[in-house]
Amino acid sequence: MRKKAPQVSLQDLKTSVPGLEQRAFQHRSVRQTRNADVSGVIEEEFGKYLIKAGILSGNSVARAFPKPPAKTQAMIADAVGETPALAIEALKEVLEERDRKRSGQRRLAGNSGTLVPSEGEYTEALRQVRFTPAQVTMLRALSIAGKEGLTVGQLSNTAGYRSREASIKVFKKIGLLIAEYLDLDLPEIGPTQNDGAAQVLAFSHIESEDEPATWIMHQELRSAVRSVL
């Protein structure tokens, strides 16, 4: 069973009402897109987030959720204000600060110059991005391989691809999906489009000129895969 994404508590803002009312507002926000009779709920996209705001128990509350096509509607952050519009503006500041903090915590991979997300960022992405079975198989296999890594040929065999080109394309697609969810700037590596997407997942290691390169998954992603997938 997949775990739900953890909620982010806001220390410097007054948080919204607890428990049942929180779930009621979230469910009401979801129904807003299905039932035109539900009034008072505002929806607004903000980067990779979907903000929903309205009046709850007399308070103007705004809440951020992963933007579709994310797998879940787990709340990411919330804020209050004098009006729903002001609550939205307050929440945007919280989300921008959240993203700035996370960006500042990313590790610089010396071998490629890639900024590697934290385990927490990878975990959130893995819980929200919709992967194909072949993509999940690749992620699991590379995680199990650990520091030894896998060659492109081994990745192809693991995921059931006969073509190395096809497996490389799928591998890069995984990196691109995660990069898009986390709003990562892809490094410009190689002449082929989206070459940098592979670096979001792993780094290439060449032991010698006589041996094929191996892809070694970033430790942060390795831990996230093992806990989520």
C-alpha positions in Angstrom: 0.0 0.0 0.0 1.4 3.4 -1.0 1.8 5.9 1.8 0.3 9.3 1.6 2.5 12.4 1.2 3.4 14.0 4.6 1.7 17.3 5.4 3.8 20.4 5.9 3.0 22.2 9.1 3.5 26.0 9.1 5.2 27.3 12.2 4.9 31.1 11.5 1.2 31.2 10.4 -2.0 30.3 12.1 -3.0 26.9 10.8 -6.5 25.9 10.0 -9.0 23.9 12.1 -8.2 20.4 12.9 -9.4 16.9 12.1 -12.8 16.5 10.6 -13.1 20.1 9.5 -9.8 19.8 7.6 -11.0 16.7 5.7 -14.4 18.3 5.1 -12.8 21.3 3.5 -10.5 19.1 1.4 -13.5 17.0 0.2 -15.6 20.0 -0.4 -12.8 21.5 -2.5 -12.6 18.3 -4.6 -16.4 18.3 -5.1 -16.2 21.9 -6.4 -14.9 20.6 -9.7 -17.8 18.1 -9.9 -20.8 20.0 -8.5 -21.6 23.5 -9.5 -23.9 23.9 -6.5 -21.0 24.0 -4.2 -20.2 27.7 -3.7 -17.5 29.7 -2.0 -14.5 27.6 -3.0 -11.9 29.2 -5.2 -9.3 27.2 -7.2 -6.1 28.6 -8.6 -3.0 27.0 -10.1 0.3 28.2 -8.7 3.3 26.5 -10.3 3.1 22.8 -9.5 0.5 23.4 -6.9 -3.3 23.6 -7.0 -4.6 26.1 -4.4 -8.2 25.8 -3.0 -9.6 28.6 -0.8 -12.9 29.2 1.0 -14.6 30.0 4.2 -14.3 27.3 6.9 -15.9 27.7 10.3 -15.8 31.5 9.8 -12.2 31.5 8.8 -10.8 32.2 5.3 -8.5 29.3 4.6 -6.3 28.4 1.6 -4.8 25.0 1.0 -2.3 23.7 -1.5 -2.4 20.3 -3.1 -0.4 18.6 -5.8 -1.6 19.8 -9.2 -3.2 17.1 -11.4 -2.3 14.5 -12.7 -0.7 13.8 -9.3 -1.8 10.5 -7.8 -3.2 11.9 -4.5 -4.8 15.0 -3.1 -2.8 15.1 0.0 -2.5 18.6 1.4 1.0 20.2 1.2 0.5 23.4 3.1 -2.2 25.9 4.2 -2.6 29.5 5.4 -5.3 31.8 6.6 -6.2 35.4 5.9 -8.9 38.0 6.3 -10.5 36.9 3.0 -10.0 33.9 0.8 -8.0 36.1 -1.7 -5.6 37.2 1.1 -5.3 33.6 2.3 -4.2 32.6 -1.2 -1.6 35.4 -1.2 -0.3 34.3 2.2 -0.2 30.7 1.0 1.8 31.6 -2.1 4.5 33.2 0.1 4.6 30.0 2.2 5.0 27.9 -1.0 7.6 30.1 -2.4 9.6 30.0 0.8 9.2 26.2 0.9 10.6 25.9 -2.6 13.5 28.2 -1.9 14.4 26.3 1.2 14.3 23.0 -0.6 16.3 24.3 -3.5 19.0 25.5 -1.1 19.3 22.1 0.5 20.0 20.2 -2.8 23.4 18.6 -3.0 25.8 19.4 -5.9 27.0 16.3 -7.6 30.6 16.9 -8.3 30.9 14.5 -11.2 28.1 16.0 -13.2 27.3 19.4 -11.7 23.7 18.3 -11.1 21.8 19.6 -8.1 20.5 16.4 -6.4 17.2 16.7 -4.5 16.9 15.6 -1.0 15.4 12.2 0.0 12.3 14.1 1.1 11.8 15.7 -2.3 12.3 12.4 -4.1 9.9 10.7 -1.8 7.2 13.3 -2.5 7.8 13.0 -6.2 7.6 9.2 -6.2 4.3 9.3 -4.3 2.8 11.8 -6.7 4.1 11.0 -10.2 2.3 8.3 -12.2 4.9 5.8 -13.5 4.4 2.9 -15.8 5.2 -0.6 -14.6 8.4 -0.6 -16.7 9.5 2.7 -15.1 8.9 1.3 -11.6 10.9 -1.8 -12.5 13.8 0.3 -13.6 13.8 2.4 -10.5 13.6 -0.6 -8.2 16.4 -2.4 -10.1 18.7 0.5 -10.0 18.0 1.0 -6.3 18.8 -2.6 -5.6 22.0 -2.4 -7.6 23.2 0.2 -5.1 26.7 1.5 -5.5 27.5 -1.1 -8.1 25.0 0.3 -10.6 23.7 -1.1 -13.8 24.7 -0.8 -17.4 22.2 0.3 -20.0 22.1 -3.3 -21.2 21.3 -4.6 -17.8 18.6 -2.0 -17.4 17.1 -3.0 -20.7 17.0 -6.7 -19.7 15.5 -5.9 -16.3 12.6 -3.8 -17.8 12.1 -6.2 -20.7 13.4 -4.0 -23.6 15.3 -5.5 -26.5 16.4 -2.1 -27.7 19.0 -0.1 -25.7 17.6 3.0 -27.3 14.1 2.3 -26.0 15.3 1.6 -22.5 17.4 4.8 -22.5 14.3 6.8 -23.7 12.3 5.3 -20.8 15.1 6.0 -18.3 15.3 9.7 -19.4 11.5 9.9 -19.2 11.5 8.9 -15.5 14.1 11.7 -14.8 12.0 14.2 -16.8 8.8 13.3 -14.9 10.6 13.8 -11.5 12.3 17.0 -12.7 8.9 18.4 -13.9 7.2 17.6 -10.6 10.1 19.1 -8.5 10.6 22.0 -10.9 14.2 21.2 -11.4 16.5 22.9 -14.0 17.9 20.1 -16.1 21.7 20.2 -16.7 22.6 20.6 -20.4 24.6 17.4 -21.0 25.2 15.7 -24.3 23.9 16.5 -27.7 20.6 14.6 -27.3 17.4 16.3 -26.0 16.8 15.5 -22.3 20.2 14.0 -21.7 20.3 15.9 -18.4 17.1 14.1 -17.3 19.1 10.9 -16.7 21.3 12.8 -14.3 18.2 13.5 -12.1 18.2 9.8 -11.3 21.8 8.7 -11.4 25.4 9.4 -12.5 27.4 7.6 -15.1 30.5 5.8 -14.0 33.2 4.4 -16.3 35.6 1.9 -14.7 37.8 1.5 -17.7 37.7 2.1 -21.5 37.2 -1.7 -22.0 34.0 -1.8 -19.9 30.6 -0.2 -20.5 29.5 2.7 -18.3 27.3 1.9 -15.3 24.5 4.1 -14.0 24.6 4.5 -10.2 21.5 5.9 -8.6 21.8 8.9 -6.3 21.8 7.8 -2.6 18.9 10.1 -1.9 16.7 8.6 -4.6 17.9 5.1 -3.7 16.5 5.5 -0.1 13.3 7.1 -1.4 12.7 4.2 -3.9 13.2 1.6 -1.2 10.7 3.3 1.2 8.0 4.2 -1.4 8.2 1.6 -4.2 
